Amino acid sequence: MGASPRQRLSAVERRTQALQMCLAGVDLRTIAKQIGYADASATKKAIDRAIADSIARGEEDIDEVRSRQLMRYDRLQAAHWGKAIKGDTKASDIVLKCMAGRERLQGLAAPKRLNIEAQKLGDEILALLSDGDAAGSDDEHGAAP
């Protein structure tokens, strides 16, 4: 018979608490005693599971955090917009920083330019090196120079 929703919640809470204590530097035996795990090994397994659960939730959490941060940028920009438009340089800096932060979070920044000449030079060097390797292998097999 499976665990009830209440028991599962309790297990999640215990794992979370164990992880927090571990991050705070508490040793596994002490965590086991305080939270009620059988031993340090069971505590370690619970902490590992809490970390795995956290990673699994990571993508959902990141979208939520990104959304909250965008709202903060919006609110901060709105609060300083009027002063920025009237010429307040400090307010203008804040607005520009909000815009840049929003741009970063949304991935709107234009990609950096690639120096095509440098790329061509690199390709030419690689071609010369591979040609040299081919010529060297011919010499080893008795081919005429």
Solvent accessible surface area in square Angstrom, and as a share of the most:
residue,aa,sasa,rsa
1,M,246,1.10
2,G,66,0.64
3,A,50,0.39
4,S,48,0.31
5,P,98,0.62
6,R,201,0.73
7,Q,109,0.48
8,R,130,0.47
9,L,105,0.52
10,S,48,0.31
11,A,34,0.27
12,V,66,0.38
13,E,97,0.44
14,R,82,0.30
15,R,28,0.10
16,T,60,0.35
17,Q,91,0.40
18,A,0,0.00
19,L,30,0.15
20,Q,110,0.49
21,M,28,0.13
22,C,48,0.29
23,L,137,0.68
24,A,84,0.65
25,G,66,0.63
26,V,49,0.28
27,D,82,0.42
28,L,54,0.27
29,R,179,0.65
30,T,46,0.27
31,I,0,0.00
32,A,6,0.04
33,K,168,0.71
34,Q,123,0.55
35,I,22,0.11
36,G,52,0.50
37,Y,37,0.14
38,A,100,0.78
39,D,73,0.38
40,A,29,0.22
41,S,64,0.41
42,A,32,0.25
43,T,0,0.00
44,K,95,0.40
45,K,142,0.60
46,A,10,0.08
47,I,7,0.04
48,D,64,0.33
49,R,135,0.49
50,A,9,0.07
51,I,74,0.38
52,A,57,0.44
53,D,43,0.22
54,S,47,0.30
55,I,128,0.65
56,A,80,0.62
57,R,117,0.43
58,G,27,0.26
59,E,146,0.66
60,E,125,0.56
61,D,61,0.32
62,I,96,0.49
63,D,83,0.43
64,E,101,0.45
65,V,70,0.40
66,R,89,0.32
67,S,54,0.35
68,R,95,0.35
69,Q,57,0.25
70,L,31,0.15
71,M,108,0.48
72,R,134,0.49
73,Y,39,0.15
74,D,69,0.36
75,R,186,0.68
76,L,83,0.41
77,Q,31,0.14
78,A,75,0.58
79,A,73,0.56
80,H,43,0.19
81,W,115,0.41
82,G,40,0.38
83,K,118,0.50
84,A,16,0.13
85,I,115,0.58
86,K,179,0.76
87,G,51,0.49
88,D,59,0.31
89,T,106,0.61
90,K,151,0.64
91,A,3,0.02
92,S,32,0.21
93,D,76,0.39
94,I,45,0.23
95,V,6,0.04
96,L,110,0.54
97,K,146,0.62
98,C,2,0.01
99,M,87,0.39
100,A,45,0.35
101,G,1,0.01
102,R,46,0.17
103,E,75,0.34
104,R,164,0.60
105,L,55,0.27
106,Q,87,0.39
107,G,62,0.60
108,L,121,0.60
109,A,58,0.45
110,A,87,0.68
111,P,124,0.78
112,K,188,0.80
113,R,234,0.85
114,L,117,0.58
115,N,96,0.49
116,I,100,0.51
117,E,119,0.54
118,A,59,0.46
119,Q,85,0.38
120,K,107,0.45
121,L,106,0.53
122,G,29,0.28
123,D,72,0.37
124,E,102,0.46
125,I,84,0.43
126,L,117,0.58
127,A,52,0.40
128,L,128,0.64
129,L,108,0.54
130,S,63,0.41
131,D,92,0.48
132,G,43,0.41
133,D,109,0.56
134,A,57,0.44
135,A,56,0.43
136,G,31,0.30
137,S,45,0.29
138,D,76,0.39
139,D,92,0.47
140,E,143,0.64
141,H,153,0.68
142,G,68,0.66
143,A,51,0.39
144,A,93,0.72
145,P,170,1.07
